[in-house]
């Protein structure tokens, strides 16, 4: 079970990093766009924390994508 959680966390970290880099945004810019603290987002990208549903909604909205698209590929297929 722990391996599965770790894999999801790693995949989410990678996905958030890819999206931020694709936009050319800093952590501060993501924070402004998503209306969250930039250190909070940085923690998600570094795997220190996992965002809750409403934060995922804000992040997805900032990137102009759905939560489904944000999480695409994050959950490993069994």
C-alpha positions in Angstrom: 0.0 0.0 0.0 2.8 2.4 0.9 4.5 1.8 -2.5 1.3 2.7 -4.3 1.0 6.0 -2.3 4.6 6.8 -3.0 4.1 6.1 -6.8 1.0 8.4 -6.8 3.0 11.1 -5.0 5.9 10.8 -7.4 3.6 10.9 -10.4 1.8 14.0 -9.1 5.1 15.8 -8.4 6.2 15.1 -11.9 2.9 16.2 -13.4 2.9 19.5 -11.5 6.5 20.2 -12.4 5.8 19.5 -16.1 2.7 21.8 -16.2 4.6 24.6 -14.5 7.6 24.3 -16.8 5.3 24.2 -19.8 3.8 27.6 -18.8 7.3 29.0 -17.9 5.9 29.9 -14.5 7.7 30.3 -11.2 6.3 28.9 -8.0 5.2 32.4 -7.2 3.3 32.7 -10.5 1.5 29.5 -9.9 0.5 30.6 -6.4 -0.9 33.9 -7.8 -2.8 32.1 -10.6 -4.2 29.4 -8.3 -4.7 31.7 -5.3 -2.6 29.6 -3.0 0.7 30.3 -1.3 3.6 29.7 -3.6 5.4 27.7 -0.8 2.4 25.5 -0.6 2.6 24.7 -4.3 6.3 24.2 -4.1 5.7 21.6 -1.3 3.3 19.7 -3.6 5.9 19.7 -6.4 8.6 18.5 -4.0 6.3 15.8 -2.6 6.3 17.3 0.9 2.4 17.5 0.8 -0.4 16.3 -1.3 -3.1 18.8 -2.3 -6.7 18.3 -1.3 -9.5 18.3 -3.8 -10.3 22.0 -3.7 -6.7 23.0 -4.1 -6.4 20.6 -7.1 -9.4 22.4 -8.6 -7.6 25.8 -8.2 -4.4 24.4 -9.7 -6.3 22.9 -12.6 -8.2 26.1 -13.2 -4.9 28.1 -13.1 -3.5 25.9 -15.9 -6.8 26.0 -17.8 -7.4 22.3 -17.6 -9.8 20.0 -15.8 -8.9 18.2 -12.6 -9.2 15.0 -14.7 -6.6 16.3 -17.1 -4.4 17.5 -14.2 -4.4 14.0 -12.7 -4.0 12.2 -16.0 -1.4 9.5 -15.6 -1.0 10.2 -11.8 -2.7 7.0 -10.5 -0.8 3.9 -11.6 -2.8 1.3 -13.4 -3.0 -2.0 -11.4 
